[in-house]
């Protein structure tokens, strides 16, 4: 190596079994054959065993299941459920909401229109969260406040009020703000992954700006309490 030069850090990449293109693991979903012989999404890439990877997009996961690419790549007889893409969506959504709950336990979350407006005025907001089923008037007023106060915090509109209630242990959560913190950064990262998977922007709108079809509340309460 030439003196004074440093070796570039090795970047691990994986190959998507659908597109055959390589990418960073965080841009993909890993799948493994579970102990019961069923295909298991491994969104945190921690499960043991040989895994295969699909670019983190719902349409590509559905395509892999439809074309039986998992069995071909894992070189074993394995069936992918027709609803696999929706199952992955649910797991990614739960992962986001669990991180929001952790941020709340760390004291990084403020809920309520007034508290969010005050946080924006003090310039202490790392992310804004708005229930996708909340009223347009409140969203518009907070958007105006954010512009007035020079906030560049991302606005996350991927979740319903009920999901936010369950994650934060409160009722009727429509507006929330997260202070800049490690859990907030992790929450934003997870939300971007979910939005990319759905093919929408992080605020829940499609590329054309239309509202996305509402997803059912995917069992966050069941998964978060261990039942």
Secondary structure, DSSP 8 states (H G I E B T S, - for coil): --TT--------EEEBTTT--EEEGGGEEEEEE-TTSSEEEETTS--SS-EEEEES-HHHHHHHHHTTHHHHHHTS-----TTHHHHHHHHHHHHHHHHHHHHHHTT-EEESHHHHHHHHHTT--SEEEE-TTS-HHHHHHHHHHHHHTT---EEE--S-HHHHHHHHT-SS--EEEE-SSHHHHHHHHHHHHHHHHHTS-TTSB-TTS-B-------SHHHHHTT-
